[in-house]
Amino acid sequence: MNVFKNLAVTAIFLLGTSLAYADCGSEHGTSNTNPHKMGKISTTNFEDLDKDKSGFVSFEEFKAVFPKTQQSGFNMLDKDEDGQLNRDEWEVFKDAHKGMGNYKTAPETT
């Protein structure tokens, strides 16, 4: 029964977070290498994105680090809709990616 409960919780989590990172620039499901397991998002700091040191990240700055990002995906991250990411918006996105691709399941017991 716990297996089904864990699967249900995982499915709900993935469904709920899929919109948050669908266009993050990672090749979700297009290769054998999981981009989240590689840690590109979780190891990228705000300062790595903010090349002009403005305190904000433009779409161009974001796309330079995550080249497959579409404008629509970037817009989903831009919660205050000002056309750029602030540190808080980046941290929310980064936190949503913690552990992605690193799921381990316990062996089923009978």
C-alpha positions as CSV (number, residue, x, y, z in Angstrom):
1,M,0.0,0.0,0.0
2,N,2.9,2.4,0.8
3,V,4.2,1.8,-2.7
4,F,0.9,3.1,-4.2
5,K,0.9,6.1,-1.8
6,N,4.5,7.0,-2.7
7,L,3.7,6.7,-6.5
8,A,0.6,8.9,-6.1
9,V,2.5,11.6,-4.1
10,T,5.4,11.5,-6.7
11,A,2.9,11.8,-9.6
12,I,1.2,14.8,-8.0
13,F,4.5,16.4,-7.3
14,L,5.7,15.9,-10.8
15,L,2.5,17.2,-12.3
16,G,2.5,20.2,-10.1
17,T,6.1,21.1,-10.7
18,S,6.3,20.2,-14.4
19,L,5.1,23.6,-15.4
20,A,7.7,25.3,-13.3
21,Y,10.6,23.7,-15.2
22,A,9.1,22.6,-18.5
23,D,11.1,25.2,-20.5
24,C,14.1,25.6,-18.2
25,G,16.6,24.8,-21.0
26,S,17.2,21.3,-20.0
27,E,16.6,18.5,-22.4
28,H,13.7,16.8,-20.5
29,G,13.2,13.3,-21.8
30,T,15.3,13.8,-25.0
31,S,18.4,12.0,-23.9
32,N,19.6,9.2,-21.6
33,T,21.3,11.8,-19.4
34,N,19.0,13.5,-16.9
35,P,19.9,17.2,-16.9
36,H,18.7,17.6,-13.3
37,K,21.0,14.8,-12.1
38,M,23.9,16.6,-13.7
39,G,23.2,19.5,-11.5
40,K,23.3,22.4,-14.0
41,I,20.4,24.2,-12.5
42,S,21.1,23.4,-8.8
43,T,24.8,24.4,-9.2
44,T,24.1,27.7,-11.1
45,N,24.1,30.7,-8.8
46,F,22.2,33.9,-9.4
47,E,25.6,35.7,-10.0
48,D,26.4,33.2,-12.7
49,L,23.3,34.4,-14.6
50,D,23.5,38.1,-13.8
51,K,26.4,38.9,-16.2
52,D,25.9,42.7,-16.2
53,K,25.7,42.7,-12.3
54,S,22.4,44.7,-12.5
55,G,20.7,42.6,-9.8
56,F,18.3,41.1,-12.4
57,V,18.6,38.4,-15.1
58,S,17.3,39.2,-18.5
59,F,16.0,36.6,-20.9
60,E,19.2,37.0,-22.9
61,E,21.4,36.4,-19.9
62,F,19.3,33.4,-18.9
63,K,19.4,32.0,-22.4
64,A,23.2,32.3,-22.5
65,V,23.4,29.8,-19.7
66,F,20.3,27.7,-20.7
67,P,20.3,28.0,-24.5
68,K,17.2,25.9,-25.2
69,T,15.0,28.1,-23.1
70,Q,12.0,29.6,-24.8
71,Q,10.6,33.0,-24.0
72,S,7.4,31.4,-22.8
73,G,9.3,29.3,-20.2
74,F,11.3,32.3,-19.0
75,N,8.0,34.2,-18.6
76,M,6.6,31.5,-16.4
77,L,9.6,32.0,-14.0
78,D,9.1,35.8,-14.0
79,K,6.3,35.9,-11.4
80,D,6.1,39.6,-11.1
81,E,6.0,40.0,-14.9
82,D,8.6,42.7,-15.2
83,G,10.5,41.0,-18.0
84,Q,13.5,39.9,-15.8
85,L,14.2,37.5,-13.0
86,N,15.1,38.7,-9.6
87,R,17.0,36.6,-7.0
88,D,13.9,35.4,-5.3
89,E,12.4,34.2,-8.6
90,W,15.6,32.3,-9.5
91,E,15.7,30.7,-6.0
92,V,12.1,29.5,-6.3
93,F,13.0,27.9,-9.7
94,K,16.2,26.5,-8.4
95,D,14.5,25.0,-5.3
96,A,11.9,23.3,-7.6
97,H,14.8,21.4,-9.2
98,K,16.5,20.1,-6.0
99,G,16.7,16.4,-6.2
100,M,15.3,16.1,-9.7
101,G,16.7,12.9,-11.3
102,N,18.0,11.6,-8.0
103,Y,15.0,9.7,-6.8
104,K,15.8,6.4,-5.1
105,T,13.1,4.0,-4.2
106,A,13.3,1.4,-1.4
107,P,12.9,-2.2,-2.4
108,E,9.4,-3.4,-2.1
109,T,8.8,-5.7,0.8
110,T,6.1,-8.3,1.1
